[in-house]
Amino acid sequence: MKIRALQRCIPLAVTAALLVGGAVLLPTFVGVASATSHPPLSIADASVTEGTGAGSTAINLIVSSPALQPADCGFRIVLTHGSSSAADFTVTAFFDVTAVWDTNDADIPRTFQIAQDAIDELNETFTVEITGDAGSANPCPIGDGVATGTIIDDDGPPPTTAPPTTAPPTTAPPTTAPPTTASPTTALFAPPHATPTTAPPTTAPSAVQPPPARGNIPQTGSFNDDTLRMALALFAAGVALIVFVRRRSCG
């Protein structure tokens, strides 16, 4: 009786053990199967030229899956600034969002609007990271979950206007000629101390007055007939005196 009872109890115990073990291990196997059936999501780098003006330029960072998802899953997208800032975007409300990957999605672009400007600046970068949504009942598995967005500046430097160049006035230094001293010139063969010669004064000959016409001789100091007679008389008296004296001396 005991052997028969033991034979009947053994199958029941094994069956009970298999049922309990299956209940414990089944969710684990289901979870592993579920996780391996979802392809991991990835996000790719992107860049865009900023543009000039008052509008905006879209930059798209593509989230992709290598295959369709067997079921919807949730993921989170977070933007972190590198050298960029909030002023480089026209919309900042979607820097941290959650999304659902639908079973029909092959890829999803994550779009950000870049503010255009006319400022000459360096290229700017930011980072976008995707993670499985912890609040979702089915978080998406993630592969390469980090991407870099680059804003390429296309504004050149402002035109530069060279200030007018004014050459400083050039003033020539005054040139002073050395004083020249004339050397004394000495005539050849001239005596060292020449005696100045004084020309005798020249007296112009007095003009000879023509004799006055007869009858018009002036009476004072003039030679006339009376004077002539007197002169002849005196001459005759002189001759007579000489003759008298000679006779007396010889006699």
C-alpha positions in Angstrom: 0.0 0.0 0.0 2.8 2.4 0.9 4.6 1.7 -2.4 1.6 2.3 -4.4 0.8 5.5 -2.6 4.4 6.7 -3.2 4.1 5.8 -6.8 1.0 7.9 -7.1 2.5 10.9 -5.3 5.7 11.2 -7.3 4.0 12.2 -10.6 1.9 14.7 -8.8 4.9 16.3 -7.1 6.8 16.5 -10.4 3.9 18.1 -12.1 3.4 20.6 -9.4 7.2 21.5 -9.5 7.0 22.0 -13.3 4.0 24.2 -13.0 5.6 26.5 -10.3 8.9 26.7 -12.2 7.1 27.6 -15.4 5.1 30.3 -13.8 8.3 31.8 -12.4 10.4 31.6 -15.6 7.8 32.4 -18.2 7.8 36.2 -17.7 11.5 36.3 -18.0 11.5 34.4 -21.2 8.7 36.6 -22.5 10.7 39.7 -21.6 13.8 38.5 -23.2 11.9 37.6 -26.4 10.2 41.0 -26.3 13.4 42.9 -25.9 15.3 41.1 -28.6 12.4 41.6 -31.0 12.7 45.5 -30.9 15.5 46.9 -33.1 17.6 49.6 -31.4 17.0 53.2 -32.4 19.9 55.5 -33.5 20.2 59.2 -34.2 22.6 60.8 -36.8 24.6 64.0 -36.9 23.4 66.9 -39.0 24.5 70.4 -40.0 22.9 73.4 -41.6 23.9 76.8 -42.9 22.5 79.4 -40.6 21.3 81.9 -43.2 21.0 85.7 -43.2 17.8 87.7 -42.5 15.0 87.7 -40.1 13.7 84.1 -40.7 14.7 80.7 -39.6 16.4 77.6 -41.1 15.4 74.0 -40.2 17.9 71.4 -39.1 16.8 67.8 -39.1 18.5 65.1 -37.0 17.1 61.7 -38.1 16.1 59.0 -35.6 16.1 55.7 -37.4 15.5 52.0 -36.8 17.1 49.2 -38.8 13.7 47.5 -39.0 10.1 48.0 -38.2 9.3 47.7 -34.5 7.0 44.8 -33.6 5.1 47.1 -31.1 5.0 50.7 -30.2 7.8 51.9 -27.9 8.5 55.1 -26.2 11.7 57.2 -26.3 13.0 60.6 -25.1 14.9 63.3 -27.0 17.0 65.9 -25.1 18.9 68.9 -26.7 22.0 70.1 -24.8 23.8 73.3 -25.9 27.5 73.1 -26.7 28.7 76.4 -28.1 25.2 77.3 -29.1 22.6 79.1 -26.9 18.9 79.5 -26.8 19.2 82.7 -28.8 20.3 80.5 -31.8 16.8 78.9 -32.0 13.4 80.4 -32.8 11.6 77.7 -30.7 13.0 76.4 -27.5 9.9 74.6 -26.1 10.9 71.2 -27.6 14.4 70.8 -26.2 13.2 67.9 -24.0 10.4 65.8 -25.3 9.1 62.3 -25.3 7.8 60.5 -28.3 6.3 57.1 -29.4 7.9 55.0 -32.1 5.0 53.5 -34.1 5.2 50.1 -35.7 5.1 51.7 -39.1 7.9 54.2 -38.6 11.1 53.6 -40.5 12.7 56.9 -39.3 11.6 60.1 -37.6 13.3 63.5 -38.2 13.8 65.6 -35.1 13.6 69.2 -36.4 14.9 72.3 -34.8 14.5 75.9 -36.1 17.7 77.9 -36.3 17.4 81.7 -36.0 19.0 83.5 -39.0 21.2 86.6 -38.4 23.8 88.8 -40.0 26.4 88.4 -37.2 29.8 87.2 -38.1 30.6 84.4 -35.6 32.1 81.0 -35.3 30.3 77.8 -36.2 28.2 76.6 -33.2 27.3 73.1 -32.1 24.7 71.3 -29.8 24.1 67.7 -28.8 20.9 65.7 -29.1 20.5 62.5 -27.1 17.8 59.8 -27.3 17.0 57.4 -24.5 14.3 54.9 -23.8 11.3 56.6 -22.2 11.4 55.4 -18.6 7.7 56.4 -18.2 6.6 54.3 -21.1 5.2 50.7 -20.7 7.5 49.7 -23.5 10.8 51.8 -23.7 12.5 51.7 -27.0 16.0 50.1 -27.0 18.7 52.5 -28.1 21.8 51.9 -30.2 23.9 55.0 -31.1 21.9 57.5 -29.1 24.0 60.7 -29.3 24.3 63.1 -32.3 25.9 66.5 -32.9 24.1 69.4 -34.7 26.3 72.0 -36.3 25.2 75.6 -37.2 27.4 76.8 -40.0 27.9 80.6 -40.0 27.6 82.2 -43.4 28.1 85.9 -42.4 31.3 87.5 -43.5 33.0 90.2 -41.5 31.6 93.7 -42.0 33.4 95.8 -44.7 36.2 97.7 -43.3 36.8 101.3 -44.4 40.4 102.3 -44.2 40.8 105.7 -42.5 42.2 108.3 -44.9 45.9 108.4 -44.7 47.4 111.9 -44.4 51.0 112.2 -45.0 52.7 114.4 -42.4 53.9 117.6 -43.9 57.5 117.4 -44.8 59.6 120.5 -44.0 62.9 120.6 -45.7 65.6 121.7 -43.2 66.9 125.2 -44.0 70.0 125.2 -46.0 72.5 127.9 -45.2 75.2 128.5 -47.7 78.6 129.1 -46.1 79.7 132.7 -46.2 82.0 133.4 -49.2 84.9 135.8 -48.7 86.3 137.2 -51.8 90.1 137.0 -51.9 91.8 140.3 -52.6 93.0 140.5 -56.2 96.3 142.1 -56.9 97.2 143.3 -60.4 100.2 141.5 -61.8 103.4 143.6 -61.7 101.8 146.3 -59.6 104.0 147.7 -56.8 102.8 146.7 -53.4 102.3 150.3 -52.3 101.4 152.3 -55.4 101.4 156.0 -54.9 98.2 157.6 -56.0 98.8 160.0 -58.8 96.9 163.3 -58.7 96.3 164.9 -62.0 97.2 168.7 -62.0 94.2 170.9 -62.2 93.4 172.1 -65.6 92.6 175.7 -66.1 90.7 176.6 -69.1 92.3 179.4 -71.0 90.6 182.7 -70.6 88.8 183.9 -73.5 90.5 186.7 -75.4 88.2 189.6 -75.7 88.3 191.3 -79.0 89.6 194.9 -79.0 86.9 197.3 -78.5 85.9 199.4 -81.5 87.5 202.8 -81.8 85.5 205.6 -80.4 84.1 203.2 -77.9 87.2 202.6 -75.7 86.3 203.1 -72.1 88.2 205.8 -70.3 89.2 204.0 -67.2 92.2 201.7 -67.5 92.0 201.6 -71.3 94.9 202.1 -73.8 94.3 205.3 -75.9 96.3 207.8 -77.8 97.3 209.9 -74.8 98.7 206.9 -73.1 100.8 206.0 -76.1 102.2 209.5 -76.4 103.2 209.4 -72.7 104.9 206.1 -73.1 106.9 207.2 -76.1 107.9 210.3 -74.1 109.1 208.3 -71.2 111.0 206.0 -73.6 112.7 208.8 -75.2 113.6 210.3 -71.8 115.1 207.0 -70.8 117.2 206.7 -73.9 118.5 210.2 -73.4 119.4 209.5 -69.8 121.4 206.4 -70.8 123.3 208.4 -73.4 124.1 211.1 -70.9 125.4 208.6 -68.3 127.6 206.8 -70.9 129.1 210.1 -72.0 130.0 211.1 -68.5 131.5 207.8 -67.6 133.5 207.7 -70.8 134.5 211.3 -70.9 
